[in-house]
Amino acid sequence: MAFAFVVQRLDFAILALASVLAALWLTRIGGLSEGLFMLRRARWLLLSLWLIYAFATPGDLLFPLLGSFSPSLQGMHGGALQAWRLALLLAALALLLHACPQESLLSGLYVLLRPFRAIGLNPDRAAVRLWLTLHYARQQSRQKMQAWREELRSALCPAPDAALQVTLEMPAFTWRDAMALVLATLLLGLTLQ
């Protein structure tokens, strides 16, 4: 979560270095295909983000003769930068999903969400919804790509499974967990300054 805040503050050079490191790390652990699959699935989101920035950001027009129908140079630059940041976040997510078992990831998120119970957030529901999302996403990625209509129909009306039961093992909180939490908080604090 701290990386999501940090990546928004990265300039071009650091963003390029982080991208190369993420690609090398994904290649080393064998998760490059999963990262590329995530990027391919998000291609329309990335393109939409770039187009919204290109046409909604004021600045120097790329085609002055078109007037307000022309994208701005600043918008195209800002959209490309935001799409790049989102792609880097997807690479980080691929690293996390490849390096961390799904049950451990859900247990960690559950522990992080427990304090929000005081303001009405139900961590049990959030964990189950995330588990179901990951379950159906992996199930879809294993199947052969269908026609878009069939894929949309299956997403809106999933086939009923047998009664699914989600069980989370809660490991003991160790000094490593405390150090990781402190480092993430410091990193987040430094980026917000």
C-alpha positions, 0 to 999 in steps of 0.5 A: 500500500505504501508503494502505491503512494510512493509510485505517484511521486516518482519522476521519470528517471526513478520510474524507469529504474523501478520498472527495469528492476520490477521486470528483472525481478519478475523474470527472475522469479518466473512471474513475467508471464503473469505480469504481462497477462495482467497488463494485457487485461488492463490495456483498455483501462490504460488506454482510457486513462491516457485518452482522458488525460490527453483530452481533458488536460489543458495545455498546448494543442497537438493539432491546433486546427482541431481546436477543442477536439485536439489532445494537449501535449501536457495531457498526453505526457501526463496520461502516459506517465499515469498509465506507466505508474499504473503498469508499475503497480500491476507489476508490483501486484504480480510480484506480490501475488507470485511471492505470497500465497493467497491465504497469507495475503488474505490473512495479512489484509484481514489483520490490517483491516481489523482496526477499521471495524471501529468505523463500521468496516467489516474485515470478514466481508472484505476478506471473503470478497477479495478471496472470491475475486481472486478465486474467480479471476484465477478460474477465468485465467485458467480457462480458454479465452471465450468470446466477449459475450460469453465471458461477460455472461459468465462474469455476471452470472457465475456458475454456482459452486459447492458451498465455499468455505474460506478459512484464514490462518492467523500467524503470530505477530513477530518482530519481522512483522513489526519492522515491516510495518514500521518501515512501510509507515516511515516510507509512507510518511516520507512520501507525504512530506 
